[in-house]
Amino acid sequence: MIPDQSENVGLLGKRGIKCLAVATVFLFLGRALQHFFQDVPYRIFFWDQNLIPLEGEAWDEWANHRFSEAVVEGIGVGIAWFFLLGILVCLLRKRIPGIILKVVMWTASMILLLISLLYFKDHFFRIAQLIEYTLQWTTPLLFLFAFVGKHPSRTVFLAKVAIALTFLGHGMYALGIYPVPVHFIDMTMGILGVGEQDAKLFLTIAGIMDILVAIGLFIPGKWSRAALLYAFLWGMLTAFARLAHVSMDGFYTEAIVNGLPGTLYRFPHGLVPLALLFKKK
């Protein structure tokens, strides 16, 4: 068993550790639902001729054969069940051998990092696309490190770096440093009921705030706490925005299938900053 020291004497205290556990559970649930009901870009790897050592007819047969599709689908379903296992491990963290918790959290983190790299490749290797997933692939490790209770100050610093990179990535898109994603504009227009120009102005302001948060996190005292509070509120609002936007047409079953996974696996964007707000002074 892992000693339950962190929830008693750790920097984050009981509430902070539980907040990280909840963030991890929702992250795993969201990614599991995504793997069950939506597409995850594993084909980017398996159907990339630069990565798969096949040529000519052999490549054509692989790319068009049902077997390659079955491989991708099988991997997706297997990973979905692994994330569900991860939820169980999180919930039973005080009752299971420590090695199980460590292996599952590290494996989950590496899978989430792989997914981040696949999206990075799918979006033309834009650095903003890569760093905006930082909080997601680091959350299982932050939870593990905090629960074990070793090097608490280092864990808090790593959490701040992950938050900063995530908000920086979002801000780079919102500010138009990279092309503003169409769904950013559509969500803003649909939820706020504004026109395209007003939506772009709103996103510009949001992008500036994202950059300020990334900086403010590392200014000691009230500025750091203010940045964490904003990150918590904005992180949760933008997570729920996915579900709210797809619900607006009234097709609630479709909204659950298409919007709920993205909402759930973005919960760490708000819950990790909240966990740091519980840090003991």
MOMOKA-V476977 format. One record per run of one state. SS is the DSSP state (h for helix, s for strand, l for the rest). FROM is the first residue (numbers start at 0). TO is the last residue. If there is no record, write none. Layout:
ss=SS from=FROM to=TO
ss=SS from=FROM to=TO
This chain:
ss=l from=0 to=4
ss=h from=5 to=8
ss=l from=9 to=11
ss=h from=12 to=36
ss=l from=37 to=41
ss=h from=42 to=45
ss=l from=46 to=54
ss=h from=55 to=63
ss=l from=64 to=64
ss=h from=65 to=90
ss=l from=91 to=96
ss=h from=97 to=121
ss=l from=122 to=125
ss=h from=126 to=130
ss=l from=131 to=132
ss=h from=133 to=147
ss=l from=148 to=150
ss=h from=151 to=173
ss=l from=174 to=180
ss=h from=181 to=191
ss=l from=192 to=194
ss=h from=195 to=215
ss=l from=216 to=220
ss=h from=221 to=246
ss=l from=247 to=250
ss=h from=251 to=263
ss=l from=264 to=266
ss=h from=267 to=276
ss=l from=277 to=280
